[in-house]
């Protein structure tokens, strides 16, 4: 290995196809009371608005996220965090320890499948 490469388990295309990635638009965002890290986001995924709890509060103000087109894993099992059910996950990359959201440009509609 060279240049910071990480050895990872390889998956086949059939397993990858099971992950449902969609364009979502952040409609509303707020801090989760009692948490320094969590934001409660309401994201339009075309067929419904999903509540997603994300550990972004240290890096993003809620108002900065409203209107952003993000990439959402929509077929992730729901999970309770701080009393709220999170119904998906946002994709992000890390840059020197700070998460940077994976966003979509152009006129992609909420619910558009990432292909």
GIRA-V826454 format. One record per backbone hydrogen bond with DSSP energy under -1.0 kcal/mol. NH is the residue of the N-H (numbers start at 0). CO is the residue of the C=O. E is the energy in kcal/mol with one decimal. If there is no record, write none. Layout:
BEGIN
nh = {NH:NH}
co = {CO:CO}
e = {E:E}
END
This chain:
BEGIN
nh = {15:16:17:18:21:22:23:24:25:26:27:29:31:34:38:39:40:41:42:43:44:49:51:53:55:56:58:59:63:64:66:67:69:70:71:72:73:78:80:83:85:86:88:90:92:94:97:99:101:103:110:111:113}
co = {11:12:14:15:71:111:69:43:67:41:41:39:37:31:53:29:51:27:49:24:47:42:40:38:53:36:55:55:60:61:25:64:23:101:21:88:19:85:83:80:78:50:72:70:99:97:94:92:90:68:22:108:20}
e = {-1.8:-2.4:-1.1:-1.7:-2.4:-2.3:-2.7:-2.0:-2.3:-3.2:-1.3:-1.8:-2.0:-1.8:-2.7:-3.4:-2.9:-2.7:-3.2:-2.8:-2.9:-3.1:-2.6:-2.4:-1.9:-2.4:-2.0:-2.4:-1.4:-1.3:-3.2:-2.2:-3.1:-1.3:-2.9:-3.2:-2.6:-1.7:-3.2:-2.3:-3.5:-3.2:-1.2:-2.2:-2.6:-2.8:-1.5:-3.4:-2.7:-1.9:-3.4:-2.2:-2.9}
END
